[in-house]
Amino acid sequence: MSVLARIAVVAASCLMFSVTAFADVNSGPKVGEKVAKLKVVVTTGDDAGKEVEVAERRKDKPTIVVFVQAERWDRPMARYLRTLDQELVKNRTDVRLVAVWLTDDVEKSKEYLPRAQQSLKLDQTDWCVFVGDKNGPPEWTINVDAHLTTVLISENQIDATIGYRSLNETDVPEVMKKLKPKK
């Protein structure tokens, strides 16, 4: 095999590996399941400092719950949340976005999230922290390999889940397409 052919094989292998390394992963509850309980502490807005149960609070209203692995938080994720929030403000004011931090340092996250809100200025997003195992509530089956998991909910049922190893604002149209139409 010539040197150029070997280089081409190595380059192709590297490209295939990099695409696989950042592909979506299975994460979140199964589509069609009833929404499991999710107790979180709200860190911004009128309910800051209160523990709430998301499913009970939102009932049948359409909701997007985003589970963020706190140690994986980065600017592309912030752009994803900001763009998703802006799309909801423009097109789906009936949908609430609930960003849930998964961390082993709850107190640090409670301090950080109001600053993140101040920076990103999201209008339709509740910033929350899950108090419990940093892998999230077991009933929600969050895959630790997913840096961020998006769960779409309506009528107290799971409509879609998307687990990301890597994401940014270009992933928002996929989420918007998966939202059930407004009634």
Secondary structure, 3 states (H helix, E strand, C coil): CCHHHHHHHHHHHHHHHHHHHCCCECCCCCCCCECCCCEEEECCCCCCCCEEEHHHHHCCCCEEEEEEEHHHCCHHHHHHHHHHHHHHHHHCCCCEEEEEEECCCHHHHHHHHHHHHHHHCCCCEEEEECCCCCCCCHHHCCCCCCCEEEEEEECCEEEEEEEECCCCHHHHHHHHHHCCCCC
